[in-house]
Each structure stands twice: as C-alpha cells, then as structure tokens.
C-alpha cells in the first residue's frame, strides 16, 4: 500500500510539473495546437507591440528577433508538442515558442509586469472597472475576460478587482 501511495504521489507531481512551465508563478501556459490552424498574421486585432514592432500567435520567431532582442531564454521538454517549449524573456513580457511544421513559431505571449501594456491599453495592475471600460464590458464575477480574433485568444485574469495576468494564446 505504501508503494502505491508513493507511485500516485510521483505521478501527481510529474503531472503538475508538466502542466506548469518552469516560468511559474508567472502566467505560464500549455496549449494544444492543430497544425492545420497555423497561419502567421491571422490574429486580427489580438497582437502585441514592443518597441514599435507588432507580432502575434503563430508568427515565426525569426521575424521577431530581426526586431527585438530577448534578455534570456531557456528550453524544456514540451508537454503539449513534440519537442521543446522555448521561452524567451523580454522586459515586461515573455514569449513561448514551439517548432510547428519545421519553423519555430510563437505559441504564447505573457505580459509579466506593469512596465508594458497591450496595444489597446491593458496592463497588469489595471483596475477591473478601467478594464471593463476599455473593453466595453460588464464586470464579470469569474474574473476571466476572453477575446478571440482569428487564430488568437487573449485572456485577462482579474483577482481582487485588479488585472493580474494577460496572455495571448492559440484560439484553435
């Protein structure tokens, strides 16, 4: 019985570790992607801009790195894709990328602090009332605000009346 308990504990810890990228507690994300849905630039109005360069879900990282330089990066075995999840860290945000159809592409963008904002003015630490004014929505008790456009899904998480996380993910 003791061995069974240890086995269950090991399996549980492995599953938890695989479900949360090593960048936690930042808003890390695991996504599942239909390779047929991959289309760079098809994210509509849900993109991110840094230093005047705009990019979004499924854009090739090679294009991003022609305009921006990451402060740091690391890779780990992916739980959602064949191969590795690669994390690139910038001031105020991070990108997760995976090789899809032979090319490294953006599969998540996470805003990590209040030094940056989205093109439509959303930022970490923003009061929920201001968020709803910007998004033209009513305050939602769930604290989760979703927007989908093309291949992108933007999630905004609110706790205690304040924006705590903003992420761009594949919508499909």
C-alpha positions as CSV (number, residue, x, y, z in Angstrom):
1,X,0.0,0.0,0.0
2,X,2.9,2.4,0.8
3,X,4.5,1.8,-2.6
4,X,1.1,2.5,-4.3
5,X,0.9,5.8,-2.4
6,X,4.4,6.8,-3.4
7,X,3.7,5.9,-7.0
8,X,0.5,8.0,-7.0
9,X,2.4,10.9,-5.4
10,X,5.2,10.7,-8.1
11,X,2.7,10.6,-10.9
12,X,0.8,13.5,-9.5
13,X,3.9,15.6,-9.1
14,X,5.0,14.7,-12.6
15,X,1.6,15.8,-14.0
16,X,1.7,19.0,-12.1
17,X,5.2,19.8,-13.2
18,X,4.3,19.1,-16.8
19,X,1.2,21.2,-16.7
20,X,3.1,24.3,-15.4
21,X,6.1,25.6,-17.3
22,X,9.1,26.4,-15.3
23,X,8.4,30.2,-15.6
24,X,5.6,29.8,-12.9
25,X,4.4,31.7,-11.0
26,X,4.2,34.0,-14.0
27,X,1.3,33.2,-16.2
28,X,2.8,30.1,-17.9
29,X,0.6,28.3,-20.4
30,X,0.3,24.9,-22.0
31,X,-1.5,24.9,-25.3
32,X,-2.6,22.3,-27.8
33,X,-2.4,23.3,-31.5
34,X,-4.0,21.9,-34.6
35,X,-1.2,22.3,-37.2
36,X,-3.8,23.0,-39.9
37,X,-4.8,26.1,-38.0
38,X,-1.3,27.7,-38.0
39,X,-1.3,30.9,-40.0
40,X,1.0,33.7,-39.2
41,X,-0.6,37.2,-39.1
42,X,-4.1,35.8,-38.8
43,X,-4.6,37.1,-35.2
44,X,-6.7,40.1,-36.2
45,X,-6.6,42.8,-33.5
46,X,-5.1,40.5,-30.9
47,X,-1.4,41.1,-31.2
48,X,1.3,42.6,-29.0
49,X,3.7,45.5,-29.8
50,X,7.1,46.1,-28.4
51,X,9.5,48.9,-29.5
52,X,7.2,49.6,-32.5
53,X,7.2,46.1,-33.8
54,X,3.9,44.1,-33.7
55,X,3.6,40.3,-33.6
56,X,1.2,37.6,-32.5
57,X,0.3,34.0,-32.2
58,X,2.0,31.7,-34.8
59,X,4.3,34.4,-36.1
60,X,7.8,33.0,-36.8
61,X,10.3,33.9,-34.0
62,X,12.9,34.6,-36.7
63,X,10.9,37.7,-37.8
64,X,10.5,38.9,-34.2
65,X,14.3,38.5,-33.5
66,X,15.0,40.7,-36.5
67,X,13.4,43.5,-34.5
68,X,13.7,42.6,-30.8
69,X,16.4,41.0,-28.6
70,X,15.5,38.7,-25.8
71,X,17.1,39.2,-22.4
72,X,17.3,35.5,-21.7
73,X,15.8,32.2,-22.9
74,X,15.6,28.5,-21.9
75,X,14.0,25.3,-23.3
76,X,12.4,22.4,-21.7
77,X,10.6,19.2,-22.9
78,X,7.1,20.1,-24.1
79,X,4.0,18.5,-22.6
80,X,1.8,19.7,-25.5
81,X,4.1,19.5,-28.5
82,X,6.7,17.1,-29.9
83,X,10.0,18.6,-29.0
84,X,10.6,21.5,-26.7
85,X,8.9,24.6,-25.3
86,X,11.3,27.5,-25.7
87,X,10.8,30.6,-23.5
88,X,12.2,34.0,-24.5
89,X,12.2,36.7,-21.8
90,X,12.0,40.4,-22.6
91,X,11.4,43.4,-20.4
92,X,7.8,43.2,-19.3
93,X,6.8,40.1,-21.3
94,X,7.7,36.6,-22.4
95,X,7.2,34.5,-25.5
96,X,6.8,30.7,-25.6
97,X,7.6,29.2,-28.9
98,X,7.4,25.7,-30.5
99,X,8.6,24.2,-33.7
100,X,5.5,23.8,-35.9
101,X,5.8,22.5,-39.5
102,X,9.6,22.9,-39.2
103,X,9.6,26.5,-38.1
104,X,9.8,28.0,-34.6
105,X,6.6,30.0,-34.0
106,X,5.0,31.9,-31.2
107,X,2.5,29.8,-29.2
108,X,2.0,32.2,-26.2
109,X,2.7,35.7,-25.2
110,X,2.5,36.6,-21.5
111,X,2.6,40.0,-20.0
112,X,4.6,39.6,-16.8
113,X,4.6,43.1,-15.1
114,X,3.3,46.6,-15.3
115,X,6.1,48.0,-17.4
116,X,4.2,47.2,-20.7
117,X,0.7,47.4,-22.0
118,X,-1.3,45.9,-24.8
119,X,-1.9,48.0,-27.9
120,X,-5.5,48.6,-26.6
121,X,-4.1,49.9,-23.2
122,X,-4.5,46.9,-20.9
123,X,-1.8,46.4,-18.3
124,X,-1.0,44.4,-15.1
125,X,-2.3,46.2,-12.1
126,X,-5.2,47.9,-14.0
127,X,-8.4,48.3,-12.0
128,X,-11.2,46.0,-13.2
129,X,-13.5,48.9,-13.7
130,X,-11.0,50.5,-16.1
131,X,-10.6,47.2,-17.9
132,X,-14.3,46.9,-18.5
133,X,-14.4,50.5,-19.7
134,X,-11.7,49.8,-22.2
135,X,-13.3,46.5,-23.3
136,X,-16.9,47.8,-23.3
137,X,-18.0,45.0,-21.0
138,X,-19.7,44.4,-17.7
139,X,-17.7,43.3,-14.6
140,X,-17.7,39.5,-14.5
141,X,-17.7,37.7,-11.2
142,X,-15.5,35.0,-12.7
143,X,-12.6,37.4,-13.1
144,X,-11.8,36.0,-16.5
145,X,-12.2,38.1,-19.7
146,X,-11.7,36.4,-23.1
147,X,-11.4,37.8,-26.6
148,X,-11.0,35.8,-29.7
149,X,-9.9,37.1,-33.1
150,X,-8.7,34.9,-35.9
151,X,-6.1,32.5,-34.5
152,X,-5.6,34.3,-31.2
153,X,-7.3,34.2,-27.9
154,X,-6.5,36.9,-25.3
155,X,-7.1,36.0,-21.6
156,X,-7.2,38.7,-18.9
157,X,-7.4,37.4,-15.3
158,X,-8.6,39.6,-12.5
159,X,-8.4,39.0,-8.8
160,X,-9.5,41.3,-6.0
161,X,-10.6,43.9,-8.6
162,X,-7.1,44.2,-10.3
163,X,-5.7,42.7,-13.6
164,X,-3.2,40.0,-12.6
165,X,-2.4,38.3,-15.9
166,X,-2.7,39.0,-19.6
167,X,-1.9,36.2,-22.1
168,X,-2.3,35.7,-25.8
169,X,-2.8,32.0,-26.8
170,X,-3.8,30.0,-29.9
171,X,-7.6,30.1,-30.2
172,X,-7.7,26.8,-32.1
